[in-house]
Each structure stands twice: as structure tokens, then as C-alpha cells.
Amino acid sequence: MLSIRVELLDNRCYLDGGGSAVNFFANEDITVGAVVGSLRVLGDPGKDIVLTLREKDSPVYIAPGTKDLIVAKPLDKEGLIGPSAVFVNVICERKFSDEAGIIIPVNIRVTDVNDNAPMWIGAPYKLNLSEVTVIGTRILQGIRAHDMDQPGPYSTVEYQTLPGPYSDFVAFVTPLEGTLVLKKYIDYETVQNFTVKIRAQDQGKPPKYSDTYVTIRVLDSDDQNPKFERDVYYGQLRSEQGDIAITPETIRAEDQDRGIRADIRYTIVSSNGSEDELNFEIHPTMGTIRQRRSLPPAQARQSRTIVVKATQVDNPDRYALTTVILAPPEGSETSQSVMSIQPPVGGAQFVRGTFYVTVREDAIPGTQLSKLANHGIRAGEPVRYSIIGSPLAQEQFRIGPGGEIMLVKPLNYRRTQQYTFTVEASISGTVERNHTSTTVVVDVLPANMWEPRFRKPFYSFAIENPLHAQQLPMLVGRIEAADGDRTDELTFVLKGNYSNLFRVDQYGNLWLVSNRTDLPLAMRLLATVTDSGTPQKSATVPVVVKLRSETASLTSNLLIVNIVVACVLGVLLIGGFVRCVYRRRKRKVSSADQIVGHGGGGGGAIPPLKHGVDSGRFLLQRANDQRMLDRSGMHTNGRLGVDCAASSTLGSDNQDFMEHDGGENPRRSQIHNTRALDREELAGQNLNHLLLQWQEKYDEKSNGTEDMSIDDKLIVYF
């Protein structure tokens, strides 16, 4: 008995709390030598139990004399530098016992941590972009970074552009999509290439990230006209043919698209009929002007103005014009007065009285708007430009040393649409008479800076009175939207299954223009508003139009009412048809009764027939008359009961009557039967009489006489 009790109390190597296996969780960033967990085994290692691992090359081991599992190799959830899961078997042996050891399965699950940063695929990125690319265009797709962490927030990558000199030119469509779109216009003449730094980071806390670069090479497009270096050139007519010397320099034009540099061809545009083309010619590529012949004395004493045109070879639509003023030859009477039109040497003079400049309001500060043309300045002479007469223009613009009009501060079309100011130019160290001025007018063009916005995130309307729904169009409500750009006009468009029933005007009023009998309780639409800017921008908002209960019941019951009305009409039509058939049959029976009554109205006497024909030969006999009379016990003075096919109805009625009363009074029933047979016999005699009359009438017809009354009665009767 004592030994049995000892065996029951020996619970060594069993798990504390029950169970047959042990589970542990370990982060993948656990260091080698760290404790994963302690085994919940009953017993004291080293004293009464021995713990060992069955696996020899395991990433964990049991610390001697303890129950702790120690990490021997790195763990990695991704399985790159270590195992992603560990499964071992612990053998627990009892000391001082002959029993075999107990095997305890141990499962170590490795959990993920944010230990990997996103890695760019195909970085760095490069692309070529034309300067005429429209804002909003997707310029680069397929930007992608991969995170080696397990699916979840640690591997979800978000993209963003980092602040920099050109970071406002591009942006990602959404943080979760690696697609770049253009946000600002690019001008090749301003920037030929630029680099934007982008970042990919996961959603860990703290996040891990990687950076790379997107290099954009701007491609020049043919969006600029050629430009002459001077707006006006000067020369002198010759007394004979030959080349004309042009001042202050040779005529020359250049394509402003510096990336294209298209070839230029020069031609003369006649301003005096065809005389200029006959008297002068210009070299198509060099730009030198030659006088082809001697001018008549009358023409030689007058100055000439020639218009020169510079056209791109690859695009005739791109051209520029300049003028060449030719003074009379030296020694002529008017040469001195004509030569005075040239600016004096050492002075400053603007070519035009007023300069007109246009600029978009989204132009960045530092942009060159235009360049003032000023002649009569020697090379190396310092010229000082100043803006006078407009403090607002002095803050907004500045004039460079070469006459460049530069933008200093951002423009705002809603605040100022036009700037008018005076620019004064003077050469340092000269007298006051060499000062000159010109007027500059800068027109600001609106840019589509703002997107249209709705006042509410969604709109819900209800049709108030169903009776008014038939008075179309019916105002349902108003969808309010606005645009920050003052000159933009808004256009509304409806989309959805029921959009054809509604219309939105330019003010946002929602109108019901059509109606249906199967409208649901709620009609869901999408309203899109688009502005008139360049490029166009739009916004969308959901719209719900609800029907009130009475409206919904009215529209839903119309179909049921129509079905009921159709059924009623069908029943009425069938009833009318049945009634018509019934009345026709009733009319036939009534006519037959009239005929019978007419025949027996004279006290039962049958009127004599013509030609003395016996009526007995026309009587209709029935084989069962005698049998009926025998069964009923009736004898009518020795006469046989006669019947006619037309009296079957009367006989059936009498039979029903007999069956009804036969049980109460047999004698009374017998009397009634006798009377019924008498009436039946009388009806048969009257009918036979009519048949005899019809036969006589037939004979009369053969002789030429006519009497249609008997025929009509017979037809109605039958």
C-alpha cells in the first residue's frame, strides 16, 4: 500500500497547470543570449529532474541547472538571417526512477518588428519632360519601394516629396501610390533640368525610411517666336546698286527656344506695293540688305522703311518682324532732316513710347517679363533705370542693368489686374537732356489657382408636395459651390441612374424636369462642378433626392391602380359579352312563347288551314309518349299525348315540379301532370298549325304571293 501511494504523488516532469506543450513568443530583434522563457515543469533541475533538448543543432538551449530557454542564434521573421519559427522537444527525466523521460513539445513563435526600411526599386529615377506639359499630367508612374517586413503597418509604404528648390513642381497623386504629377508650369528658358528628393517610409513607430532622387530633364518645345536683337535698324540709300550698311549692327534674329535653335530665313515684306521687293533684297541666312538698282531721283530723295520678316524653317507659323529705316543718300536736300531720326551718339532713347507686357499671376519671383529696347548707347556705358510714379510697381518689379523687367513679388489677379508705371533711363555722367523715359503697362492674366469647392460635403433634398410633381420643371433645391478665381465660371453636371430626371443650371439650382411612376424612396446622384480656368479643375459631391411618404405611396400605387383598372375593364367587357348572349337567348325563348300563346289564344281551337289539309299528318310523334302516359296513369280522353322538340323546356320544368311535389300529394301531382301534358299537347298542336300555314305560304310563294310574317315567327322560334 505504501509503494502505490508514492507513485501517485510523483508528478515530476509534468507541466504546471496542466497541458502537454509549451508556447513562447519572441520578437525577431531579440539578442543572442537572451531568455526566451522559462519552462513550467514541476521539479527542480539538477536535484530531482534533468532537462535536455532532443535536437542537437537548435537555435535555443536550456541553461544548465535552470528551466530557462536561451537564444543561441539570431531569429528573423522574414527568414533572412535566422529562422522565422522554432520547434524543439524538451526531454524531462526523473532522477531515481526507472521510467522513461517525458517529451515536452516547445513552440517558439517569432513576431515581426519594424527592423527593415523600404528599399527603392529602380532608383534613382530620371525622365524627360516637355515644357508644354499640362499641369496635372502624370509624368512618372511605377515609382515603388518594397519593405521586407511582414504585411501590416511595418510594410505599408508611403511616398512624399521632400522640401527643396523645385519640390513644388511635382507631387504624388496619393501617399500610397508612386505616381508623380506636374503641379506647376515648366519653362525651358528658365530651367533646363532639376532634381527633386523623394522619400519612402513605412507606418512603424518610429517609421523607417529611404530617400532617393528624381531628375527631370526639361525638353524645349517650339513655343517661342524668333526675336530680333533690335526693333529698328538704320541704313542709307545708295545712288547706285550695292550692299547697304546697317547700323548699329547687322540684322540678326534668333529662335528663343534655346533647346531647338531652329534655322531662320529672312524675307522682305513690302510696305509700298511691290516696289520694295523690286528695289531691295535680303540674304536669306546672313540678313544683309542689297539695293538691286538705282532709284529714280524722286524716290531717292525720300526715306524708305523696309519691313524684314524672320521665319523659322521648321515652322512657318513662328516668325518675327523688324523695320529698317533707310535715309536718302548723302548730299541730297533732305538727307540732313531725315538723318535726324537716328538717336544721337552718347545719348539714351527708347525705341517705342509704350511697352506692353503680359504675365500670368502664377509666375514665380525672379522671372524676366520683358526687356526694354534702348538705342544710342555705346558699349560699356553704364545705364541707370528707375521706376517712377508708382510705389506699388516699385515693390512688385525692378529693372535690371540691361533693361530687363523682373518680377520681385508674387502677383495676385484678384487684387491688381494691371500695373502702369514709367521707366526712366539715363547714362551716368551725362547731362539732363540725355534722360529719356517710357511707359510700361503690365497686364496680369488670371491663372487657375483655386479648385471649385462645395459649401457642404453632401446635399440632401426632399420633394415636398407630390401634387406639384406634375408641374414640371420643379425646383428641388440648390447646390452651392464657389471658386476662388474671380473670373472662372462654374458648370454643373449630374451623374447617376436618375440623372436624366434632373437638371442643374449655372447657379446650382436643382430642377426636376421629368417624372416616372417607379421612383424609389431615395435617388442618389453625383454632382460635378468644373471651372473655366486653364487647366480646368473640378470637384464632386454626392446628392440624395428623397421622396416623402405620400409621394412615395402615390408613385408606387399608380402601377397597382392601373392594374386594377385594367382588371375591372376586362371584367366589364366579359360581363357585357355574357349579358349580350344571355339577352339574345332570352329574346329567342320569349319569341317562342309569344308564338305559342298566339296559337292557343282562341280557346284551344286550331284555325282551319287552307286547301282543307288535315293537320294530323304534320303532328310530330314521340315514341315514348305512350310509355310516359302509362307510367303516370294518365289518359286524356283516349288521345295520345303529342310533343314537339320545341316544348322540351316546358316538359323539364314540369318534371322538376313533379319531383318536388310527388312525395306530399300524389293526387295533386297527378293533376298537375295532366295539366302539363295538356299544355304540352296544345303547344305542339299550335306549332303544327304554324307549320301547316308555312307550307301553305310556301305554296303561295310558288304561285307568286308573299306573306313573311309566319316565316319570321318560325325563324325567331327556332
C-alpha positions in Angstrom: 0.0 0.0 0.0 2.9 2.4 0.7 4.5 1.9 -2.7 1.3 2.7 -4.5 0.9 6.0 -2.7 4.4 7.1 -3.7 3.7 6.5 -7.4 0.6 8.7 -7.2 2.5 11.6 -5.6 5.4 11.6 -8.1 4.3 14.4 -10.5 7.7 15.5 -11.6 8.2 16.5 -15.3 4.5 17.4 -15.6 3.6 21.0 -16.7 2.3 23.3 -14.0 -1.3 24.0 -14.7 -1.7 21.0 -17.0 -1.2 20.8 -20.7 1.2 18.8 -22.9 3.1 21.6 -24.8 4.6 24.9 -24.2 4.3 28.0 -26.4 6.6 31.1 -26.4 6.6 34.4 -28.3 9.8 36.1 -29.2 10.5 39.3 -31.1 12.8 38.9 -34.1 15.1 41.6 -32.6 15.8 39.5 -29.5 19.6 39.3 -28.9 21.6 36.2 -28.7 21.9 35.0 -25.1 18.6 36.5 -24.1 16.0 34.3 -22.3 13.0 33.4 -24.4 11.0 31.9 -21.5 11.0 29.5 -18.6 9.6 26.0 -18.8 6.7 25.4 -16.4 7.9 21.9 -15.4 7.4 20.6 -12.0 10.6 19.6 -10.3 14.0 21.1 -9.5 16.5 20.8 -12.3 19.8 19.3 -11.1 18.2 17.7 -8.0 15.2 15.6 -9.0 14.8 16.2 -12.8 17.1 16.5 -15.8 16.1 18.7 -18.8 17.7 18.2 -22.2 16.9 19.0 -25.8 16.4 16.2 -28.3 17.6 18.5 -31.2 21.3 18.8 -31.3 21.6 21.9 -33.5 18.8 24.0 -32.2 18.7 27.9 -32.2 17.9 27.7 -28.5 19.3 25.8 -25.5 18.5 25.2 -21.8 20.6 27.0 -19.3 22.3 24.3 -17.1 20.5 23.9 -13.8 17.6 26.1 -14.8 14.4 25.9 -16.7 15.2 28.9 -19.0 15.4 28.7 -22.8 18.3 30.8 -24.1 18.6 32.2 -27.7 21.7 30.7 -29.4 21.2 32.1 -32.9 19.5 35.2 -34.3 15.8 35.0 -35.1 14.2 36.7 -38.1 10.6 36.8 -39.0 11.5 37.2 -42.7 13.8 34.2 -42.5 16.8 36.1 -43.9 19.4 35.9 -41.1 17.7 33.3 -38.9 14.7 31.0 -38.5 11.2 32.5 -38.6 9.9 29.9 -36.2 11.5 27.4 -33.7 10.1 24.0 -32.7 12.0 21.8 -30.2 11.4 18.9 -28.0 12.4 19.0 -24.3 13.2 15.7 -22.6 12.4 15.6 -18.9 13.9 12.7 -17.0 13.1 11.9 -13.3 16.1 11.1 -11.1 16.0 7.9 -9.1 13.3 6.5 -11.3 13.4 3.7 -13.9 10.6 5.3 -16.0 11.4 6.8 -19.4 11.6 10.5 -19.8 8.7 12.7 -20.8 8.9 14.6 -24.1 7.5 18.2 -23.9 7.0 20.0 -27.3 8.1 23.6 -27.2 6.9 26.0 -30.0 8.6 29.5 -30.2 6.8 31.9 -32.5 8.8 34.8 -33.9 6.9 38.1 -34.0 7.6 40.9 -36.5 9.2 44.2 -35.6 9.9 47.2 -37.8 13.5 46.3 -38.5 13.6 46.9 -42.3 13.5 50.2 -44.1 11.7 50.4 -47.5 14.1 49.7 -50.4 13.7 51.6 -53.7 13.3 49.6 -56.9 14.9 51.1 -59.9 16.1 54.2 -58.2 17.3 56.9 -58.8 14.7 57.9 -61.4 15.2 60.0 -64.5 12.7 61.3 -67.0 12.4 63.8 -69.9 9.6 66.3 -69.7 8.4 68.7 -72.3 7.9 72.3 -71.2 4.4 72.4 -72.7 3.2 69.6 -70.4 -0.2 70.5 -68.9 -0.5 70.8 -65.2 -2.0 67.7 -63.6 -0.4 65.3 -66.1 1.0 62.1 -64.7 4.7 62.4 -65.6 6.1 59.3 -63.9 4.4 56.1 -62.9 5.8 53.0 -61.4 7.8 54.5 -58.5 8.0 51.7 -56.0 9.7 50.8 -52.8 9.5 47.4 -51.1 9.6 46.8 -47.3 10.8 43.3 -46.2 8.7 43.3 -43.1 5.6 41.2 -42.8 2.3 42.5 -44.3 0.9 45.2 -42.0 1.8 48.7 -40.9 5.5 47.9 -40.9 5.5 47.1 -44.6 3.0 49.7 -45.8 5.0 52.3 -47.7 4.0 56.0 -48.1 5.6 58.3 -50.6 6.3 62.1 -50.3 8.4 64.8 -51.9 10.9 66.5 -49.5 11.2 70.3 -49.4 13.7 71.7 -51.8 14.2 74.3 -54.6 11.9 72.5 -57.1 9.7 70.4 -54.8 6.7 72.5 -55.7 6.9 71.4 -59.4 5.8 67.8 -58.8 3.8 65.9 -56.2 2.5 62.4 -55.6 -1.2 61.7 -56.5 -1.7 59.9 -53.2 0.8 59.0 -50.4 0.1 55.3 -51.1 0.6 55.5 -54.9 4.0 56.0 -56.5 2.8 58.3 -59.3 4.1 61.8 -59.8 2.1 64.6 -61.4 3.1 68.0 -62.6 1.9 70.9 -60.3 3.5 73.9 -62.0 4.4 75.1 -65.5 8.0 74.5 -66.6 9.8 76.9 -68.9 12.8 75.6 -70.7 14.2 79.1 -71.0 14.2 79.3 -67.1 15.3 75.9 -66.1 16.6 73.0 -68.2 16.8 70.3 -65.6 16.2 69.9 -61.9 16.2 67.3 -59.2 13.5 66.5 -56.6 14.2 64.5 -53.5 11.5 61.9 -52.6 11.1 59.7 -49.6 9.5 56.3 -48.9 8.7 55.4 -45.3 6.7 52.7 -43.6 4.0 53.2 -40.9 6.0 52.0 -38.0 6.5 53.9 -34.8 9.1 55.3 -35.3 9.0 54.8 -39.0 11.9 53.7 -41.2 12.5 55.4 -44.5 14.7 55.6 -47.5 15.4 58.6 -49.8 16.2 58.9 -53.5 16.1 61.5 -56.3 14.1 62.1 -59.4 16.0 64.0 -62.0 13.8 65.8 -64.6 15.3 66.9 -67.9 13.2 69.7 -69.5 12.7 69.4 -73.2 12.3 72.6 -75.2 9.3 72.9 -77.4 8.5 75.3 -80.1 6.5 77.7 -78.0 8.5 80.9 -78.7 8.8 83.1 -81.8 12.1 84.2 -83.1 13.4 87.6 -81.9 15.5 90.3 -83.5 18.2 91.8 -81.4 16.9 95.3 -82.4 13.4 96.5 -83.0 14.7 99.2 -85.5 17.7 99.2 -87.8 19.1 102.1 -89.7 20.7 102.4 -93.1 21.3 104.8 -96.1 20.1 104.5 -99.6 22.7 104.3 -102.4 22.9 106.2 -105.6 23.5 103.0 -107.4 23.1 99.3 -106.7 25.1 97.6 -104.0 25.1 96.5 -100.3 23.6 98.8 -97.7 25.4 99.3 -94.5 23.1 98.7 -91.5 23.6 100.2 -88.1 24.0 99.8 -85.2 24.7 96.2 -86.1 23.9 93.6 -88.7 20.3 92.4 -88.9 20.0 89.2 -86.9 17.2 87.2 -85.4 17.4 84.1 -83.2 14.9 81.4 -82.1 14.1 82.0 -78.5 13.6 78.2 -78.0 17.2 77.7 -76.9 16.8 73.9 -76.9 15.7 73.9 -80.6 17.5 76.8 -82.2 15.7 76.5 -85.4 17.2 77.9 -88.6 15.9 81.3 -89.6 15.1 82.6 -93.1 14.9 86.4 -93.8 12.5 87.9 -96.3 11.3 91.5 -97.1 7.7 92.3 -96.5 6.7 95.0 -98.9 5.0 98.1 -97.4 4.7 100.0 -100.7 3.1 97.6 -103.0 5.8 95.6 -104.8 8.5 98.3 -105.1 10.5 97.1 -102.0 10.8 93.6 -103.4 11.9 95.0 -106.7 14.4 97.6 -105.4 15.8 95.6 -102.4 16.7 92.1 -101.5 17.9 90.5 -98.3 20.2 87.5 -97.9 18.0 84.6 -96.6 20.6 83.5 -94.0 23.1 86.3 -93.5 20.5 89.1 -93.2 22.4 91.7 -95.3 20.4 94.1 -97.4 21.3 94.9 -101.0 20.0 97.6 -103.3 19.2 95.9 -106.6 19.1 99.1 -108.8 19.4 102.8 -108.8 16.4 104.6 -107.6 14.7 107.4 -109.6 15.6 110.9 -108.3 12.1 111.4 -107.0 12.3 108.2 -104.9 15.9 108.7 -103.9 15.1 112.0 -102.1 12.6 110.2 -99.7 13.4 107.9 -96.8 12.2 104.3 -97.0 11.0 101.9 -94.4 11.5 98.3 -95.1 9.9 95.5 -93.0 12.0 92.4 -92.6 10.5 89.1 -91.5 12.4 86.3 -89.8 10.7 82.9 -90.1 11.6 79.5 -88.6 12.4 77.0 -91.3 10.7 74.1 -89.4 7.6 76.1 -88.5 6.3 78.9 -90.7 3.9 80.0 -88.0 6.7 81.1 -85.9 8.1 84.5 -87.1 9.2 88.0 -86.0 9.2 91.4 -87.7 11.5 94.4 -87.6 11.9 97.6 -89.5 14.8 99.1 -91.4 14.7 102.8 -91.9 16.8 103.9 -95.0 17.7 107.6 -95.2 18.3 109.4 -98.5 21.9 109.4 -99.9 24.4 111.9 -98.7 24.3 115.3 -100.5 20.5 115.3 -101.0 18.5 118.2 -99.8 16.5 116.1 -97.3 19.3 113.9 -96.1 20.1 116.1 -93.1 16.5 116.3 -91.8 15.9 112.6 -92.4 19.1 111.5 -90.7 17.9 113.3 -87.5 15.6 110.4 -86.8 18.6 108.4 -85.7 19.4 108.7 -82.0 22.4 110.9 -81.1 25.6 109.1 -80.2 26.2 109.1 -76.4 22.5 109.6 -75.6 19.8 107.2 -74.5 16.5 106.8 -76.3 13.7 104.2 -76.1 12.6 102.8 -79.4 8.9 102.6 -78.5 6.8 105.1 -76.5 4.9 102.4 -74.5 5.8 98.8 -73.7 3.0 96.3 -73.1 3.8 93.2 -71.1 1.6 90.3 -70.2 2.3 87.8 -67.3 0.4 85.0 -65.6 -0.3 85.5 -61.9 1.4 82.2 -61.1 4.8 83.4 -62.3 7.4 82.9 -59.7 9.5 85.8 -58.4 12.7 86.3 -60.4 11.0 85.7 -63.8 12.1 88.1 -66.6 8.9 89.6 -68.1 10.4 91.6 -70.9 13.3 93.7 -71.9 13.3 97.4 -72.8 14.9 98.3 -76.1 17.1 101.4 -75.7 19.4 102.6 -78.6 22.1 105.1 -78.8 24.2 103.6 -76.0 27.8 102.9 -76.5 29.3 99.6 -75.4 30.4 99.7 -71.8 28.4 102.8 -70.9 26.5 102.4 -67.6 22.8 103.0 -67.9 20.6 103.5 -64.8 17.0 102.5 -65.0 14.4 103.5 -62.4 10.7 103.1 -61.9 8.9 106.4 -61.1 5.3 107.4 -60.4 4.1 104.1 -58.9 5.1 102.9 -55.4 3.1 99.7 -55.9 5.1 98.9 -59.1 8.3 99.7 -57.3 7.6 96.9 -54.8 6.4 94.5 -57.5 9.0 94.9 -60.2 12.6 96.0 -60.8 14.6 97.0 -63.9 17.9 95.2 -64.5 21.0 96.8 -65.8 20.2 95.7 -69.3 16.6 96.9 -69.3 15.1 93.6 -68.1 11.8 93.9 -66.3 12.0 91.4 -63.4 9.2 90.2 -61.1 10.0 90.7 -57.4 6.9 89.6 -55.6 4.1 87.1 -56.4 1.2 88.5 -58.3 -2.5 88.5 -57.3 -5.0 88.9 -60.1 -7.9 89.5 -57.7 -6.0 92.4 -56.1 -4.5 94.1 -59.1 -5.1 93.3 -62.8 -2.9 95.9 -64.4 0.2 97.9 -63.5 1.1 101.1 -65.3 4.4 102.8 -64.5 7.1 104.9 -66.0 10.7 103.8 -66.5 13.4 106.4 -66.8 16.8 105.6 -68.3 19.9 107.8 -68.1 23.6 107.4 -68.6 25.7 108.2 -65.7 27.7 111.5 -66.0 25.6 112.9 -68.9 23.5 116.0 -69.0 19.8 116.0 -68.3 18.8 116.1 -72.0 20.1 112.6 -72.4 17.4 111.3 -69.9 14.6 109.5 -71.5 11.5 107.7 -70.2 8.9 105.3 -71.4 5.6 103.9 -70.1 5.3 100.3 -69.2 1.9 98.5 -68.9 1.9 95.1 -67.3 -1.3 93.1 -67.7 -1.8 90.3 -65.2 -3.5 87.2 -66.7 -5.5 85.1 -64.3 -4.3 81.6 -63.6 -6.5 78.8 -62.3 -5.2 78.9 -58.8 -8.2 77.5 -56.9 -10.3 74.4 -57.3 -14.1 74.8 -57.0 -15.5 73.9 -53.6 -18.9 72.9 -52.4 -20.3 74.5 -49.3 -21.4 71.2 -47.9 -19.8 67.7 -48.0 -23.1 66.3 -49.3 -26.6 67.5 -50.2 -30.0 66.0 -49.4 -33.3 67.3 -50.8 -36.9 66.2 -50.5 -39.8 66.7 -52.8 -42.3 68.5 -50.6 -45.7 68.2 -52.4 -46.4 65.2 -54.7 -49.2 67.2 -56.4 -46.7 69.7 -57.7 -44.5 67.0 -59.2 -46.6 67.1 -62.3 -45.9 70.9 -62.7 -42.5 70.5 -64.4 -39.9 71.8 -64.1 -40.0 71.8 -60.4 -37.3 73.4 -58.1 -35.9 70.8 -55.7 -33.1 72.7 -54.1 -29.7 74.5 -54.6 -26.2 73.0 -54.7 -23.9 75.8 -53.6 -20.4 75.9 -55.0 -17.8 78.7 -55.3 -14.3 79.2 -56.8 -11.5 81.4 -55.5 -10.7 82.5 -59.0 -12.8 85.6 -59.7 -13.1 85.2 -63.5 -13.9 81.5 -63.5 -17.4 80.3 -64.4 -18.8 77.1 -63.0 -20.6 74.4 -64.8 -22.6 71.6 -63.1 -23.0 68.1 -64.4 -25.1 65.3 -62.8 -24.3 61.6 -63.0 -26.2 58.6 -61.8 -29.1 56.3 -62.7 -31.7 59.1 -62.3 -29.6 62.0 -63.6 -31.9 62.3 -66.7 -34.7 63.3 -64.5 -32.9 66.4 -63.1 -31.0 69.4 -64.4 -28.7 71.9 -62.7 -28.4 75.4 -64.0 -25.4 77.7 -63.8 -26.4 79.0 -60.4 -26.6 75.5 -58.9 -30.4 75.2 -58.8 -31.5 71.6 -59.0 -34.7 71.1 -61.1 -36.9 68.1 -61.6 -37.6 68.1 -65.3 -39.1 64.7 -65.7 -41.2 62.2 -63.7 -41.7 58.5 -63.5 -44.1 56.2 -61.7 -41.4 53.8 -60.4 -39.3 56.3 -58.5 -37.5 54.9 -55.4 -37.6 56.5 -51.9 -34.1 57.9 -52.4 -32.4 58.8 -55.6 -28.6 59.1 -55.3 -26.7 61.3 -57.7 -23.2 62.7 -58.1 -22.9 66.5 -58.9 -19.6 67.6 -60.5 -18.7 71.2 -60.8 -16.0 72.3 -63.3 -14.5 75.8 -63.6 -13.5 77.6 -66.8 -9.8 78.1 -65.9 -6.8 76.7 -67.6 -6.3 73.9 -66.9 -9.8 73.1 -65.7 -10.4 71.9 -62.2 -13.4 70.1 -60.8 -14.9 68.7 -57.6 -17.6 66.2 -56.9 -20.2 65.9 -54.2 -23.0 63.3 -53.5 -26.6 64.4 -53.8 -29.6 62.5 -52.5 -33.2 63.4 -53.5 -35.8 61.8 -51.2 -39.5 61.3 -51.7 -41.8 61.9 -48.8 -44.1 59.1 -47.7 -47.2 60.4 -49.5 -45.2 61.0 -52.7 -43.6 57.5 -52.5 -47.0 55.9 -51.9 -48.5 57.9 -54.7 -45.9 56.9 -57.2 -45.7 53.3 -56.1 -49.5 52.8 -56.1 -50.0 54.2 -59.6 -48.9 50.9 -61.1 -51.3 49.0 -58.8 -54.2 51.3 -59.7 -53.5 50.8 -63.4 -53.6 47.1 -63.0 -56.9 47.2 -61.0 -58.5 49.5 -63.6 -57.4 47.1 -66.4 -58.9 44.1 -64.5 -62.2 46.0 -63.9 -62.4 46.9 -67.6 -61.7 43.3 -68.5 -64.5 42.0 -66.2 -66.9 44.6 -67.6 -66.1 43.6 -71.1 -66.6 39.9 -70.4 -69.8 40.6 -68.4 -71.2 42.7 -71.3 -70.5 39.8 -73.7 -72.2 37.3 -71.4 -75.1 39.6 -71.0 -75.4 40.1 -74.7 -75.5 36.3 -75.3 -78.0 35.8 -72.4 -80.3 38.5 -73.7 -80.2 37.1 -77.2 -81.2 33.6 -75.9 -83.9 35.1 -73.7 -85.2 37.0 -76.7 -85.5 33.7 -78.6 -87.4 32.0 -75.8 -89.7 35.0 -75.4 -90.5 35.0 -79.1 -91.2 31.3 -79.0 -93.6 31.8 -76.0 -95.4 34.6 -78.0 -95.8 32.2 -80.9 -97.3 29.5 -78.7 -99.5 31.9 -76.8 -100.8 33.3 -80.1 -101.7 29.9 -81.3 -103.7 28.9 -78.2 -105.4 32.2 -77.6 -108.7 31.2 -79.3 -109.8 28.7 -76.5 -107.6 25.9 -77.9 -109.2 25.9 -81.3 -106.9 25.5 -84.1 -107.7 27.7 -87.1 -108.6 25.9 -90.2 -105.9 25.6 -92.8 -106.2 26.4 -96.4 -106.8 23.8 -99.1 -108.5 21.6 -96.4 -105.3 19.9 -95.5 -105.6 17.7 -92.4 -103.3 18.8 -89.6 -102.8 15.3 -88.2 -100.3 14.5 -90.9 -98.0 17.2 -89.6 -98.0 16.2 -85.9 -94.7 15.3 -84.5 -94.9 11.9 -82.7 -92.6 10.7 -80.0 -92.1 7.1 -79.4 -92.2 7.3 -75.6 -95.4 9.3 -75.3 -97.5 6.3 -74.5 -95.0 4.9 -72.1 -94.9 8.2 -70.2 -98.7 8.3 -70.0 -98.8 4.7 -68.9 -96.3 5.3 -66.1 -98.1 8.4 -64.9 -101.5 6.6 -65.2 -102.9 9.5 -67.2 -105.4 9.2 -70.2 -106.6 12.3 -71.9 -109.9 11.1 -73.4 -108.2 8.4 -75.4 -106.0 10.8 -77.2 -102.2 10.2 -77.5 -100.0 12.9 -75.9 -98.1 14.7 -78.6 -94.9 16.7 -78.1 -92.6 18.8 -80.1 -88.9 19.4 -79.8 -89.6 23.0 -79.0 -91.6 22.1 -75.8 -88.7 20.2 -74.2 -88.1 23.1 -71.8 -91.7 23.1 -70.6 -91.5 19.3 -70.1 -88.4 19.6 -68.0 -89.9 22.2 -65.8 -93.0 20.1 -65.2 -90.7 17.1 -64.4 -88.9 19.2 -61.8 -92.3 20.3 -60.3 -93.5 16.7 -60.2 -90.3 15.5 -58.5 -90.7 18.3 -55.9 -94.4 17.7 -55.0 -94.7 14.0 -55.7 -93.9 13.0 -52.2 -96.5 15.2 -50.5 -99.7 14.8 -52.5 -99.6 12.1 -55.2 -103.1 13.1 -56.5 -102.3 16.7 -56.7 -99.1 15.8 -58.5 -101.1 13.7 -60.9 -103.5 16.6 -61.6 -100.6 18.9 -62.3 -99.0 16.4 -64.6 -102.2 16.1 -66.5 -102.4 19.8 -67.0 -98.8 20.0 -68.0 -99.4 17.3 -70.6 -102.4 19.2 -71.9 -100.4 22.4 -72.3 -97.6 20.5 -74.0 -100.1 18.9 -76.4 -101.7 22.3 -77.1 -98.3 23.8 -77.8 -97.5 21.0 -80.2 -100.8 21.5 -82.0 -100.2 25.2 -82.3 -96.7 24.6 -83.7 -98.1 22.0 -86.2 -100.7 24.6 -87.2 -98.0 27.1 -87.9 -96.1 24.5 -89.9 -99.2 23.9 -92.0 -99.6 27.6 -92.5 -95.9 27.8 -93.5 -96.5 25.0 -96.0 -99.4 26.9 -97.5 -97.3 30.0 -97.6 -94.6 28.1 -99.4 -97.2 27.0 -101.9 -98.4 30.6 -102.3 -94.8 31.7 -102.9 -94.7 29.2 -105.7 -97.8 30.9 -107.1 -96.3 34.5 -106.7 -98.0 35.6 -103.4 -95.9 36.6 -100.3 -96.6 36.7 -96.6 -93.4 36.9 -94.5 -95.0 37.1 -91.0 -95.1 33.3 -90.5 -91.6 32.8 -91.7 -90.3 35.5 -89.4 -92.0 33.9 -86.4 -90.7 30.5 -87.3 -87.1 31.9 -87.7 -87.3 33.6 -84.3 -88.8 30.5 -82.7 -86.1 28.2 -84.0 
